[in-house]
Amino acid sequence: MLDAAAWDALALSLQVSVTAVVFSLPLAIAVAWVLARRRFPGHAMLSALVHLPLVLPPVVTGYLLLLAFGRNGWIGGALAEVGIVFAFRWTGAALAAGIMGFPLMVRAIQLSIEAVDPKLEEAAATLGAGRWAAFVRVTLPLIGPGILAGTVLGFAKAMGEFGATITFVANIPGQTQTLPSAIYAFLSVPGGEGSAMRLVILSASVAIAAVLVSEWLSRRMAERIRG
Amino acid sequence: MSLTFDISHRFGAFQLEAQAEAGPGVTALFGPSGSGKTSIANAIAGLVRPDAGRITLAGDVLLDHARGVCLPAARRRIGVVFQDGRLFPHLTVAQNIAFGLRYAPPAGTGNALGLDAAAIQEMLGIGALMQRHPASLSGGEKQRVAIARALAMRPRLLLMDEPLAALDGPRKDEILPYLERLRDSRAVPIVYITHSMAEIARLADRIVVLREGRVLRAGDVTDVLSDPAMVPLIGVREAGSVLVARVVTLNSGGLSRLAISGGELRLPGIEAQVGKSLRIRILAQDVLVSRTQPVGLSSRNILPAVIEAVHRGDGPGVALSLRLGEDRLLARITADAMDELQLAPGVSCYAVLKAIAVARADIGAMSG
């Protein structure tokens, strides 16, 4: 029913989205913690910067990525020297997907950290736990549902990301052609509607499955936290 | 093993300037809300860094502002029991209690507390709760678990910040005997923060009286509570002295006889064994004073006494301390009566106490 190109697109999308989430999640937790628990000059600035991909047109984000991480970009050039290349590679698609999903992850996690009473962390400190131990043993388990929600949002955003990806890494079948790019490509050629519709159904199925799994997981986590 | 603190801290219009020390046993920090009790507790625990000052525990410097020393809370080894318990909701009771164990020194080393996990469970009566989660515990059970958690880390000091304030009357009465056992185990010095004179009368050896961020008085509970000059600070309805009495004969249905240094008390509702010592709080407003030995009076307790000190306040009342053997009894009478009976320091009199005036909650156990 699905041709090889479609399977490639699905596999690539999953690879890109999983990579994007795996790499951005630890950073998202750290940034969310800083935004939730620390007050410093530049707090509002950091928050604005994190949320920028949410408000900028994706094509602008993609173009900025191209400027920075392209082969001649100021970061991309330096990284190319050590063998890391983003431009027109699936890694670039993952970078774009990670950045576009980042604000969603940070928001969900930051809200859940703010919901944890800092007095519990104080109690952990009086029991001998340093700041890191208190975070790992008290805060982290309590924000599990928030992390899960952030992960699902980030993953869904990565699966659906189109504008920044196509601007940054183009639409190369088997290389950078994710599901949305493939749908776009099918719609641009005469008689491609049938293939496009199959990919639309596939894409929707993956999204719905992700939401169902996360619902089930978050219910289990909530039960465990409430005891 | 003693704690000393001398700290000053300012937030908004409130200025804290407090200096005191706490030795072995239970030291109560007493004052109304806003007197600086919790600020002092947070400074001792290391949760707030005061603007200036010095705090030492058993000779170790916890804070020395002048030298820039401020040990983080995690390294002070002060067990804290908060008013709101603060149990970790995602952990079972057993896991909550074990939380601090990995940071504690091994049992039996240094100045580690001489209570093992089994003894703590026994003393606080929480053995049956170990697999439960905090959400399923009653308020009193939560506080007992919080105390166990603070003790399990082998603290050098137990700091209790209004541990009973969030509980209703019956729950308080449920926990007080556990706290008495903890005190009498002498396992760890305790700083007990409260605005309840009833808890102090039951538990404390020493008291530090705070008002508006300053220490007004510090000393032995029996001395401070029987000082007539303290009555306005403690509150006229709360003021009362604490006596130690030994059970002589027990009559659980009626009046039991108890020996005090200056005679004998007869009180109802005593449940301790013969020979046991009890701490009894007698409210100043429940004591009458007579110049002559009263006859034909319903009161079961008429004790010869000598007036030791008098404090005349702004209101119509006068506070007297009466010496009874080694003990002092606080009495509150009207200025009118005082003048008519010509009461003054050195005058002999009789202290009269209604047997049923002493509430059961004001009778506490003590070791020895």
Contacts between the chains, C-beta under 8 A, distances in Angstrom:
chain1	res1	chain2	res2	distance
A	117	B	86	7.8
A	119	B	82	7.2
A	119	B	84	7.3
A	119	B	86	5.5
A	120	B	86	5.8
A	120	B	88	6.3
A	122	B	47	5.3
A	122	B	73	7.2
A	122	B	86	7.6
A	123	B	80	7.2
A	123	B	82	6.6
A	123	B	86	4.0
A	123	B	88	7.6
A	124	B	88	7.6
A	124	B	99	7.1
A	125	B	46	7.5
A	125	B	47	7.2
A	125	B	72	7.2
A	125	B	73	4.1
A	125	B	74	4.9
A	126	B	45	5.5
A	126	B	46	7.6
A	126	B	47	7.3
A	126	B	73	5.3
A	126	B	74	7.7
A	126	B	76	7.7
A	126	B	78	6.5
A	126	B	79	7.1
A	126	B	80	4.2
A	126	B	150	7.7
A	127	B	74	8.0
A	127	B	79	7.8
A	127	B	99	5.3
A	127	B	100	3.4
A	127	B	103	6.9
A	127	B	149	7.0
A	127	B	150	7.6
A	127	B	153	5.4
A	128	B	74	5.3
A	128	B	75	7.6
A	128	B	77	7.0
A	128	B	100	4.9
A	128	B	102	7.7
A	128	B	103	2.8
A	128	B	104	6.6
A	128	B	153	5.9
A	129	B	74	5.8
A	129	B	99	7.5
A	129	B	100	7.5
A	129	B	103	6.6
A	130	B	72	7.5
A	130	B	74	5.0
A	131	B	74	8.0
A	133	B	74	7.9
A	134	B	74	8.0
A	137	B	99	7.3
A	138	B	88	5.8
A	138	B	90	8.0
A	141	B	90	4.7
A	142	B	89	7.2
A	142	B	90	5.9
A	224	B	90	6.7
A	225	B	89	6.0
A	225	B	90	4.6
A	226	B	89	7.0
A	226	B	133	7.3
A	226	B	135	5.7
A	227	B	89	6.8
A	227	B	90	7.4
A	227	B	92	7.4
A	227	B	132	7.5
A	227	B	133	2.3
A	227	B	134	6.8
A	227	B	135	5.0
A	227	B	136	6.5
